Amino acid sequence: MRIVISGSSGLIGQPLVARLRSAGHDVVRLVRRPAGADEATWDPVAGTLDPAVIDGADAVINLAGAGIGDRRWTDEYKQELRDSRLRSTDLLASTIAAAERRPGVFLSGSAIGIYGPRADEELDESSAPGTDFLARLCVEWEAATAPAEAAGVRVAHLRTGIVLSPAGGALKKQLPLFKLGVGGRFGNGRQWQSWIGLPDEIGAIEFLLTAEVSGAVNLTAPAPVTNAEFTRTLAAVLKRPAILPIPSFGPKLLLGGELVTALLLTGQRVLPRRLTAAGYSFQSSNLEAALRELLDKH
């Protein structure tokens, strides 16, 4: 397959490119600098993308977007989060729709934040979206694929959970504290964390290239855990104590209350029902096993 990928330098994008190339696929990386070999330059802000890059491709995977937890959610950064997702998705979807030889599938990023804070409620792809900032952002993000869907292209929205990898994301930030024995649960620890190991995130995306699945797809492991359980498990794997909870005022002071509440103090109990129904087999559905595999390799 000839596969065009945006966001290819990120936590998910880099290993995905390597995996697809090792499987024999022709991968074209979209970049915002002068293109090198197997790359193509695009500019979502200016709305420029050579149609020839998309024309004749078998698949497009869209992982572009500024990091949700990278900075305090000022009004300016919220706009950057929104623009970085909507402009890139709209440009890809419009270019796909206008192509003479359209790709067969468009896999476009989204997140389980679409469900908003939902306490203990079990959530699947049929659950209604929430109403907070992240939920509204995800709703708009998914809606931006409409031109490709209207043109008859199979579109799947990758509603990704907390991706576990020592190379980046939340786990990388937690590891130094837990290795020192000063890690702990956030707040009361009852908030749910719907996680997925990086190998399964990559495996699920590869699976969805050919599986006849469209619409929302939750990319989470089948066994979400509470923050307290996640904390206990990570500490046990590292053979360190995790006794003291982390009070909310510290992270709120550093990152702002809205971000901390959305990402650390509330959560979603999400199940990957469409993925499992389509036949995907998880490499790691147990948190302890997933963490041991990830950390043993690190």
N, C-alpha and C positions, 0 to 999 in steps of 0.2 A: 504493500500500500504506500501511496505518497501521502504523507501526513504533515499538515502545517500546524505549528504550535506557537502560541503567544505565551508570555510569562515563562519562557523556557529556562531562565536563569535562577528561578526560585527554588524553594525547598522541595516542591513536588516536581517542578519542571525539569530540573537537571537530571535526577535519576530516571524520570520518565523517558526523556530523550535517549539516555543510554540504554534503557531496557528495550525501547522500540527499535533502535538501530541494531542491537544485538540479535533481535528477532528477524532482521533482514529488511525492515521497512526503510523507505526513503523519507527522512525527516527534514523538513525545512523550518528553521527557527526564525521567527519574526523578531527583529531587533530594532532599536531606535538610534543606532549609530551606523556608520558605513558597513555594509554587509560583507562578511567573509564567505568562505566556502560553506555551502549548505545553509545559507542564511538569506533573508530578504529584509530590506529596510522598510519600516512603516512609521507613520506618525499619527496616532489616534487623536491627538490634540488638533492637528491641522486637518484631520480626516483624509489622509493620503495613504493609499495602499495600491500597489500595482495590481490590477485585476488578473494579470497573467499568473500571479503567485497562487491564486485560488482556483482559477480555471483549470480543470482537469485533475485537481487533487481528489483523493478518495475520502479524506476526512480532515476536519479542522478541530483542534482542541484549544480552547480559550481559557488560559489560567492567569490572565493579566489583572493587576489590581494592586494598589498600595496596601501595605501591611496594616491590618485592623488594629493590632496591639502595639504598633511601633512607636506611637506618639500620643500625647494627650489629645483628647477630642475637642480641640478648639473649633469654632465655626469654620475657620479656614481649612483645618485638616479634614473636617467632615465633608467639606465640599471636594477636597482632593480625593477622599475615599470614593465619593460618588462619581466624580468625573472620570477617575481612572478605570472604573468598571463600566460605566454606561457608554462612554465614548468608544472604548475599545470593542465592546460587545456589539454596539450598533454598527460600527464600521465593518466588522467581520460579517455580521448578519446581512447587511446591505450588499456587500461585495459578493457574498455567497448567492444571494437572491438574483443578482444581476449577471452571474456567470453563465456562459453558454453551456459549459459542461460542469454542472454543479457537483459538489461533494455529496456523497451519500449520507454523511452523518456530521453533525455539529455538536460536539460535547463542550458545554459552556459552564464555567465555574459559578457556584453559588455556595451557600453555607447553611448550616442548621440554625444559625441565628435568625432565619426567616420565621421560626416558630415563636420567638420571643420567650421571656421567662414563663415557665409553665409548671413549676413545682414538681409534683410526682406523676403528672399525667403522662401516659405512654403515647408517643407521637410516631406517626408514620407519614408516608407521602400524601395521604388524604387529609391530614390535619390542617386546620385553617392557620393562616399566618398570624403573627403577633402584630403589635402596634408600636413598638419602640423604634428607635433609630435604626438598629441593625435589621430588624424585620422589614421595615419600609424600604431600606436600601436593597435588600435581597429581592423583594417583590419587583422593584424597578429593574434590577439587574437581570432577572429572568425574563421580564417583559421585553427587554431590549433585543431578544433573539427573534422577535415576531416576524421580521421580514424573511428570515430563512425558513421558519415554519410555514409561512404563507406560500412560499415557493415550493413546498412539498419535500423539504429536506427533513430527515429524522433528527430531532433535537432532543438532547437529554441535558437536564440541569443537574450538575454535580453538587448536591447539597452536602458539603464536606464537614465532618466534625473536627474534633481536636486531633490533629495529626501528630503522632508520637514519633519523634526522631531526636537522637542526641545531637544532631547536626543543626537543629534550628527549632523554631516554634517554642511552645510553652515548656516542653520537657528540657530543652537546652538551658532555659532560664532557671528552672528549678534545680537542676542537678548540682550546681555548686553548693547551694544551701543544704541540700539533703546529704551530700557527701561530708559536709562539716557537722552533720547531726543537728542542725538548727532549722530544718524544714518542718512544716506543719500544715494542718488544714487551714483553709480560709474561712473565717467566721465560724458558723456552727457546723460546717462540713456537710450539711444535708443536701446541698445543691448537686444536681446530677451532672456528670461529665460523660458525654458521648464521644468516645475516642475511636481512633483507628490507627493501627500501625502503618508506618510509611510503606512497607512492602505491600500491604493490602490496598492502600490508596492507589499505588501504581498498578497493582494487579487488577483492581476494579475498573480503572479507566481503560486499561488495555482490553479487558473483557467487554466493556460497553462499546468498543469500536465495532464489534460484529454482532453482539447480542441485540435482538430486535426489541429494544426498550426505548421508549421516548417519554418525555415529560420529566417530572421530578424523580430523582433517585437519591436516597440517603446513603452517603458514603460514611458509614459508621460501623463499628464492630457490633455483633448481635447482643453483647452483654455490657450495656452502660453501667457505670458505677457512681456512687456518690463521691464527693470530694474527700470525705473522711476515709472511704475505702481506698481510693486512689492513693492517698497519702500513706496509709498503712502499708499498702502493697509496695509502693516505691521504696519506702524506708526498709522494708523487709528484704527486698531484692538487693539493696545496697548495704545491708547489715548495719544499719544506723538507726538511732532512735528518732521518733517523730512525735514528741510529746506535747510541745507548746503550740497552741493555735496562733496563727498570724492575725493580729487585730486588723480590722479594715481601715483604720485611720491612716496607717503607714502607706499602703499602696494608693489610697485615695489622695493623700498629700502629694505623692510623686506623679501619679498618672491621671488624677481627676476622678471625681465620684461617678460620673456617667459611665466611663470606660470600665472602671473596676466593678461596678454593679453588674454591668452587662456581661463581662468576660470572666469574672472571678467569683462573685457572690450570688449569682443566679445561674441557672443552666436549663438544659433540656434533656429529657429522657427519650432518646430517639432510637428507633429500630429500623434496620435496613430491609424492610419487607419486600420491596420491589427487586432489589439486588439478589436476595436469596431465592425469591420465587423464579427469577430468570435463570438460576442455576449456578450462581457464583459460589465458590467454595473458599471460605476464609482460611488464610494461612495461620492466623492467630485470632481466635475468638475469646481467649482467656487473657485477662490483663497481666497477670503475673508471668505467664509464658511469653507474652509479647514483649514485656519489659526485659526479661532475661535475654531473649534473643537479640533485642536491639542493643542492650548494654554490653553483652558479651562480645559483640562485634566492634564496640567503640573503644 
